[in-house]
Amino acid sequence: MEIAENAALVVVDVQEGFEEEAYWGPRNNPGADRNIAGLIDAWQASGRPVVFVRHDSPKPDSPLRVGQPGNDFKGYVEERRGKGGGPELLVTKSVNSAFYGTPDLGAWLDRDGVRQIAVAGIQTNMCAETTARMGGNLGYEVFFALDATYTFDGIGPWGWTLGADELARATAVSLHGGGFAKVVRSVELIEAAG
């Protein structure tokens, strides 16, 4: 795998509010936070651009709404912000895709000729997947670091339920099979960025 010198890491919604299990339910992949931190460290050490995305939920009961402690980035992310040798961007959004945030992520990437992005963060099958799908549709080469994401058990129509691991696998199959992204492990990206 080849990672361009200006490939951007897009860290999606790694916020304190996702620690509230009473609200979200059971999660998968307990190693995700360690893997996300490793990706940030590798990207910053190499001088590549890092984008930190924060979800400002408009829902009145969401732990991610502005003004609540859950809106803050998790500590390990906040302490890394501003520490890299490369460009950095903070994007805020209220929908699933980081490409529909402020400031405009696509314009920022395009200004510097960035054509590759690596996506990590929360939730696997929601904002991380949507950002990866849109990135693919917009013509970026997208790497999706599956083990640097996590999600929660889900409830769908007709009482259907899927566990967090099943949802993560479905995301991986959809992104890979649909040609939206290359689904990879974080260690592969870290090695390629070194």
Residue frames as qw, qx, qy, qz and C-alpha x, y, z in Angstrom:
[[0.000, 0.889, 0.457, 0.000, 0.00, 0.00, 0.00],
 [0.432, 0.188, 0.005, 0.882, 1.32, 3.41, -0.94],
 [0.164, -0.846, -0.430, 0.269, 0.39, 6.47, 1.07],
 [0.386, 0.724, 0.085, 0.565, 1.00, 9.85, -0.54],
 [0.402, 0.041, -0.375, 0.834, 3.11, 12.43, 1.30],
 [0.216, -0.128, 0.114, -0.961, 0.00, 14.63, 1.57],
 [0.455, -0.357, -0.778, -0.246, -2.57, 11.92, 2.35],
 [0.302, -0.438, 0.261, -0.805, -4.96, 13.24, 5.01],
 [0.232, -0.211, -0.912, 0.266, -6.13, 11.38, 8.09],
 [0.406, -0.412, -0.177, -0.796, -9.77, 12.17, 8.86],
 [0.175, -0.079, -0.856, 0.479, -10.56, 11.45, 12.51],
 [0.366, -0.414, -0.459, -0.696, -14.34, 11.33, 12.81],
 [0.606, -0.550, -0.133, -0.559, -16.26, 12.19, 15.99],
 [0.645, -0.053, -0.658, 0.385, -13.94, 10.77, 18.65],
 [0.232, -0.555, 0.095, -0.793, -15.94, 12.49, 21.39],
 [0.098, -0.176, 0.782, -0.590, -16.58, 11.95, 25.09],
 [0.660, 0.039, 0.159, -0.733, -20.32, 11.48, 24.54],
 [0.767, 0.202, -0.548, -0.268, -19.70, 8.10, 22.94],
 [0.196, 0.220, -0.853, 0.430, -18.56, 6.82, 26.34],
 [0.498, -0.063, 0.399, -0.767, -22.16, 6.97, 27.59],
 [0.088, 0.001, -0.977, -0.193, -23.12, 3.32, 27.28],
 [0.230, 0.431, 0.721, -0.491, -26.52, 3.95, 28.89],
 [0.398, 0.624, -0.007, -0.673, -27.38, 6.11, 25.87],
 [0.405, 0.530, -0.596, -0.447, -25.73, 4.15, 23.04],
 [0.979, -0.036, 0.059, -0.191, -25.76, 0.56, 24.29],
 [0.803, -0.329, 0.390, 0.307, -22.99, -2.02, 23.94],
 [0.331, 0.824, -0.367, -0.277, -20.04, -1.20, 21.68],
 [0.970, 0.143, 0.021, 0.198, -17.51, -3.34, 19.84],
 [0.680, 0.487, -0.146, 0.529, -13.76, -3.15, 19.27],
 [0.525, -0.824, -0.097, 0.190, -12.29, -2.05, 22.62],
 [0.661, -0.231, 0.230, 0.676, -8.91, -1.53, 20.90],
 [0.383, 0.768, 0.361, 0.366, -10.23, 1.20, 18.59],
 [0.180, -0.983, 0.024, 0.029, -9.07, 4.13, 20.72],
 [0.621, -0.503, 0.436, 0.414, -5.51, 2.79, 20.88],
 [0.602, 0.279, 0.555, 0.501, -5.52, 2.34, 17.09],
 [0.173, 0.926, 0.265, 0.207, -6.95, 5.83, 16.47],
 [0.375, -0.880, 0.204, 0.209, -4.23, 7.32, 18.69],
 [0.676, -0.218, 0.523, 0.472, -1.58, 5.35, 16.79],
 [0.489, 0.601, 0.466, 0.426, -2.82, 6.67, 13.46],
 [0.038, -0.995, -0.075, -0.061, -2.81, 10.27, 14.69],
 [0.548, -0.685, 0.352, 0.326, 0.72, 9.83, 16.04],
 [0.666, 0.071, 0.550, 0.499, 1.97, 8.33, 12.76],
 [0.345, 0.785, 0.379, 0.348, 0.35, 11.04, 10.65],
 [0.194, -0.980, 0.042, 0.026, 1.63, 13.85, 12.84],
 [0.643, -0.506, 0.415, 0.397, 5.15, 12.38, 12.99],
 [0.598, 0.223, 0.553, 0.535, 5.26, 12.20, 9.19],
 [0.039, -0.329, 0.081, 0.940, 4.03, 15.78, 8.73],
 [0.042, -0.342, -0.778, -0.526, 0.90, 14.67, 6.89],
 [0.323, -0.292, -0.005, -0.900, -2.38, 16.58, 7.28],
 [0.132, -0.279, -0.908, 0.283, -4.84, 15.59, 10.01],
 [0.353, -0.374, -0.260, -0.817, -8.51, 16.55, 10.08],
 [0.017, -0.163, -0.834, 0.527, -10.37, 16.42, 13.39],
 [0.338, -0.359, -0.518, -0.699, -14.12, 16.17, 12.92],
 [0.071, 0.109, 0.720, -0.682, -16.59, 16.98, 15.70],
 [0.189, -0.487, -0.750, -0.406, -20.29, 16.17, 15.62],
 [0.139, 0.021, 0.354, -0.925, -22.39, 19.00, 17.04],
 [0.036, -0.380, -0.913, -0.145, -25.68, 17.16, 17.42],
 [0.266, -0.274, -0.113, -0.917, -28.89, 19.17, 17.01],
 [0.609, -0.389, -0.661, -0.201, -30.84, 16.51, 18.95],
 [0.335, -0.729, 0.178, -0.570, -31.90, 17.85, 22.37],
 [0.862, -0.451, 0.181, -0.146, -31.16, 14.58, 24.21],
 [0.859, 0.373, -0.236, 0.261, -27.85, 13.73, 22.49],
 [0.696, -0.584, 0.036, 0.416, -24.67, 13.52, 24.58],
 [0.595, 0.111, 0.299, 0.738, -22.92, 15.09, 21.54],
 [0.109, 0.894, 0.350, 0.257, -24.84, 18.38, 21.59],
 [0.332, 0.523, -0.207, 0.757, -22.96, 21.66, 21.93],
 [0.337, -0.622, 0.231, -0.667, -22.49, 22.82, 25.49],
 [0.921, -0.342, 0.058, -0.175, -22.43, 19.32, 26.94],
 [0.408, -0.643, 0.631, 0.146, -19.24, 17.61, 28.17],
 [0.771, 0.145, 0.611, 0.109, -19.92, 14.81, 25.67],
 [0.540, 0.839, 0.056, -0.030, -19.37, 17.23, 22.78],
 [0.161, -0.831, 0.513, 0.143, -15.66, 17.46, 23.68],
 [0.685, 0.428, -0.589, -0.021, -13.06, 15.32, 21.97],
 [0.910, -0.354, -0.167, 0.138, -11.82, 12.39, 24.02],
 [0.422, -0.849, 0.228, 0.224, -8.76, 13.37, 26.05],
 [0.679, -0.206, 0.511, 0.485, -6.23, 11.45, 23.97],
 [0.461, 0.621, 0.436, 0.460, -7.46, 13.25, 20.83],
 [0.085, -0.987, -0.110, -0.083, -7.60, 16.71, 22.40],
 [0.543, -0.713, 0.300, 0.325, -4.06, 16.40, 23.74],
 [0.643, 0.039, 0.531, 0.550, -2.78, 15.55, 20.25],
 [0.342, 0.861, 0.344, 0.156, -4.43, 18.48, 18.48],
 [0.074, 0.982, -0.164, 0.057, -1.92, 21.04, 17.26],
 [0.630, -0.589, 0.473, 0.179, 1.04, 18.72, 17.86],
 [0.837, 0.270, 0.392, 0.271, 1.76, 17.59, 14.31],
 [0.354, -0.378, 0.345, 0.783, 4.25, 18.92, 11.81],
 [0.139, 0.266, 0.691, 0.657, 1.69, 19.09, 9.02],
 [0.304, -0.255, -0.164, -0.903, -1.50, 21.01, 8.30],
 [0.035, -0.282, -0.889, 0.358, -4.45, 20.51, 10.64],
 [0.312, -0.276, -0.322, -0.850, -8.14, 21.27, 10.28],
 [0.193, 0.222, 0.790, -0.539, -11.10, 21.23, 12.67],
 [0.306, -0.207, -0.588, -0.720, -14.41, 20.45, 10.96],
 [0.314, 0.149, 0.689, -0.636, -17.73, 20.71, 12.79],
 [0.314, -0.098, -0.716, -0.616, -20.85, 19.06, 11.42],
 [0.518, -0.020, 0.499, -0.694, -24.41, 18.17, 12.36],
 [0.884, 0.267, -0.101, -0.371, -24.98, 15.39, 9.80],
 [0.954, -0.155, 0.229, 0.112, -23.21, 12.09, 9.04],
 [0.784, 0.407, 0.075, 0.463, -20.66, 13.18, 6.44],
 [0.468, -0.566, 0.019, 0.679, -17.58, 15.23, 7.27],
 [0.310, 0.185, 0.470, 0.806, -17.88, 16.58, 3.73],
 [0.174, -0.730, -0.435, -0.497, -21.01, 18.49, 4.86],
 [0.552, -0.618, -0.334, 0.449, -19.31, 20.40, 7.66],
 [0.110, 0.968, -0.030, 0.221, -17.70, 23.74, 8.38],
 [0.278, 0.617, -0.332, -0.657, -15.26, 24.64, 6.97],
 [0.865, 0.390, -0.088, -0.304, -15.63, 22.77, 3.69],
 [0.728, -0.379, 0.541, 0.183, -13.46, 19.64, 3.92],
 [0.769, 0.427, 0.388, 0.275, -13.40, 18.99, 0.17],
 [0.281, 0.936, -0.045, 0.210, -12.26, 22.54, -0.60],
 [0.417, -0.798, 0.435, 0.009, -9.49, 22.28, 2.04],
 [0.797, -0.111, 0.547, 0.230, -8.25, 18.96, 0.65],
 [0.659, 0.628, 0.317, 0.265, -8.43, 20.14, -2.95],
 [0.027, 0.988, -0.153, 0.010, -6.56, 23.38, -2.21],
 [0.333, -0.685, 0.640, 0.101, -3.50, 21.31, -1.30],
 [0.552, 0.417, -0.639, -0.337, -3.99, 18.68, -4.00],
 [0.367, -0.211, 0.853, -0.305, -4.87, 15.91, -1.53],
 [0.639, 0.135, -0.514, -0.557, -6.27, 12.86, -3.36],
 [0.590, -0.101, -0.794, 0.106, -5.98, 10.21, -0.61],
 [0.430, -0.538, 0.294, -0.663, -7.75, 10.14, 2.74],
 [0.394, -0.051, -0.894, 0.209, -7.66, 7.64, 5.58],
 [0.518, -0.499, -0.108, -0.686, -10.81, 7.49, 7.70],
 [0.398, -0.102, -0.823, 0.392, -10.99, 6.46, 11.36],
 [0.207, -0.185, 0.293, -0.915, -13.37, 7.21, 14.20],
 [0.151, 0.306, 0.856, -0.388, -16.89, 6.72, 15.50],
 [0.779, -0.074, 0.585, -0.212, -19.34, 5.24, 14.56],
 [0.381, -0.150, 0.801, 0.437, -18.13, 2.64, 12.07],
 [0.236, 0.421, 0.820, 0.308, -21.45, 2.32, 10.22],
 [0.062, 0.891, 0.404, -0.195, -22.64, 5.91, 10.58],
 [0.079, 0.962, -0.121, -0.233, -20.39, 8.98, 10.26],
 [0.379, -0.505, 0.670, 0.390, -17.17, 7.10, 9.49],
 [0.511, 0.265, 0.772, 0.270, -18.83, 5.03, 6.76],
 [0.329, 0.866, 0.369, -0.073, -20.76, 7.99, 5.33],
 [0.084, -0.873, 0.320, 0.359, -17.59, 10.09, 5.15],
 [0.423, -0.273, 0.773, 0.385, -15.75, 7.24, 3.41],
 [0.492, 0.519, 0.687, 0.131, -18.60, 6.68, 0.93],
 [0.226, 0.950, 0.139, -0.166, -18.76, 10.37, 0.06],
 [0.261, -0.712, 0.512, 0.405, -15.00, 10.54, -0.25],
 [0.491, 0.031, 0.800, 0.342, -15.11, 7.68, -2.73],
 [0.393, 0.741, 0.543, 0.039, -17.94, 9.31, -4.66],
 [0.051, 0.969, -0.057, -0.236, -15.99, 12.58, -4.81],
 [0.731, 0.624, -0.238, 0.142, -13.02, 10.81, -6.38],
 [0.214, -0.739, 0.602, -0.212, -10.65, 10.48, -3.43],
 [0.664, 0.113, -0.734, 0.084, -8.75, 7.26, -2.84],
 [0.564, -0.587, 0.207, -0.542, -10.12, 6.26, 0.55],
 [0.454, 0.120, -0.842, 0.266, -8.55, 3.94, 3.11],
 [0.644, -0.543, -0.075, -0.534, -10.93, 2.86, 5.86],
 [0.189, 0.360, -0.814, 0.416, -9.13, 1.76, 9.02],
 [0.667, -0.378, -0.515, -0.384, -11.74, -0.70, 10.28],
 [0.693, -0.326, -0.536, 0.356, -9.97, -1.52, 13.54],
 [0.218, -0.068, -0.244, 0.943, -9.69, 2.21, 14.30],
 [0.429, -0.273, -0.227, -0.831, -13.47, 2.53, 14.38],
 [0.011, -0.174, -0.937, 0.301, -16.22, 1.24, 16.61],
 [0.417, -0.283, -0.336, -0.796, -19.98, 1.21, 16.77],
 [0.390, -0.079, 0.658, -0.639, -22.92, 0.02, 18.87],
 [0.222, 0.310, 0.923, 0.041, -25.65, -2.59, 18.58],
 [0.208, 0.095, -0.224, -0.947, -28.39, -1.33, 16.27],
 [0.389, 0.427, 0.759, -0.300, -32.15, -1.61, 15.87],
 [0.028, 0.064, -0.547, -0.834, -33.73, -1.33, 12.43],
 [0.592, -0.027, -0.184, -0.784, -37.15, -1.75, 10.88],
 [0.832, -0.090, -0.429, -0.340, -39.52, -4.60, 11.78],
 [0.766, -0.592, 0.216, -0.127, -37.68, -5.21, 15.04],
 [0.863, 0.331, -0.212, 0.318, -34.52, -6.29, 13.25],
 [0.419, -0.864, 0.269, 0.078, -31.40, -5.98, 15.37],
 [0.803, 0.419, -0.280, 0.317, -27.73, -6.33, 14.53],
 [0.703, -0.591, -0.040, 0.393, -24.82, -6.49, 16.93],
 [0.038, -0.909, 0.253, 0.328, -22.00, -3.96, 16.69],
 [0.416, -0.355, 0.736, 0.400, -19.62, -6.55, 15.18],
 [0.504, 0.462, 0.707, 0.185, -22.19, -7.48, 12.52],
 [0.228, 0.944, 0.181, -0.153, -22.71, -3.82, 11.65],
 [0.212, -0.759, 0.477, 0.390, -18.95, -3.28, 11.37],
 [0.487, -0.036, 0.797, 0.356, -18.63, -6.29, 9.05],
 [0.425, 0.719, 0.548, 0.039, -21.52, -4.99, 6.95],
 [0.052, 0.945, -0.118, -0.301, -19.75, -1.64, 6.64],
 [0.351, -0.507, 0.673, 0.407, -16.51, -3.34, 5.59],
 [0.494, 0.271, 0.785, 0.258, -18.31, -5.45, 2.97],
 [0.318, 0.864, 0.382, -0.084, -20.29, -2.47, 1.62],
 [0.046, -0.895, 0.273, 0.348, -17.28, -0.15, 1.38],
 [0.364, -0.371, 0.767, 0.376, -15.01, -2.82, -0.11],
 [0.456, 0.340, 0.804, 0.172, -17.57, -4.50, -2.35],
 [0.293, 0.874, 0.372, -0.110, -19.00, -1.21, -3.54],
 [0.636, 0.378, 0.097, 0.666, -15.59, 0.19, -4.41],
 [0.172, -0.958, -0.114, -0.201, -15.97, 3.16, -2.06],
 [0.248, -0.828, 0.477, -0.162, -12.82, 2.46, -0.05],
 [0.646, 0.244, -0.700, 0.183, -10.00, 0.05, 0.64],
 [0.724, -0.635, 0.026, -0.269, -10.74, -1.48, 4.04],
 [0.579, 0.434, -0.560, 0.404, -7.46, -1.91, 5.91],
 [0.697, -0.549, -0.357, 0.291, -5.99, -2.41, 9.37],
 [0.139, -0.987, 0.077, 0.024, -4.50, 0.56, 11.16],
 [0.653, -0.498, 0.425, 0.381, -1.07, -1.11, 11.37],
 [0.650, 0.381, 0.463, 0.467, -0.94, -1.23, 7.56],
 [0.164, 0.929, 0.165, 0.288, -1.51, 2.51, 7.36],
 [0.465, -0.850, 0.212, 0.129, 0.97, 3.24, 10.14],
 [0.734, -0.188, 0.466, 0.456, 3.66, 1.20, 8.39],
 [0.518, 0.581, 0.416, 0.471, 2.93, 2.84, 5.04],
 [0.031, -0.976, -0.094, -0.195, 3.04, 6.33, 6.57],
 [0.694, -0.630, 0.133, 0.322, 6.39, 5.71, 8.32]]
